């Protein structure tokens, strides 16, 4: 672990840490000196992440939680406070992709996506903000999506949740600016993650589907989880000390 990194001495809670953007961000934040509280429902994947961080000299704890459960979220934050007695950064990254047009969706699908993608951010923010207020500040980063600005077909549910995150971020930023709590959202384009690969595989012709996804990106390729992590690092670090209420679009030009 670096004692001179951009996040040296900071404690960062990262949800959806076991794979994709969450995993890449956890590794990078730890490399930059943060103590990482990695929160995910994937116990095995999360354990592997923490093992890798520790093997590289970093500090991390794996916390298993259903991010849509108020009880489990409160317990996770209490564990973080018991371990480090503070939280400096909350990266609300956990999320799922719900597809389909409105008339094809079930109520259960709708509720589950909003519970994981949006409610989880409310629950974690509600649990962490009192510590921020007591400490005199903190940083919250929420993962939205470029689909909050440029819609794609058959993604009504996913787009609705990501648009809600964008609006929630703006509201929280103005509500807590005077308390020195910065709130921003990361808006990735199509990113090469295990989740994307699984969805492409489920559609059958993975190669053809990948080409279609790439065609949406003017830069001619998919983004990487590591690129998203670097953007996240900027937004949670002191380099972005004058940045709040922003929607950082990192999408290869997809939203143009």
Secondary structure, 3 states (H helix, E strand, C coil): CCCCCCCCCCEEEEECCCCHHHHHHHHHHHHCCCEEEEEECCHHHHHHHHHHHHHCCCEEEEEECCCCCHHHHHHHHHHHHHHHCCCCEEEECCCCCCCECHHHCCHHHHHHHHHHHHHHHHHHHHHHHHHHHHHCCEEEEEECCHHHCCCCCCEHHHHHHHHHHHHHHHHHHHHHHHHCEEEEEEEECCEECHHHHHHHHHCCCHHHHHHHHHHCCCCCCCEEHHHHHHHHHHHHCHHHCCCCCCEEEECCCCCC
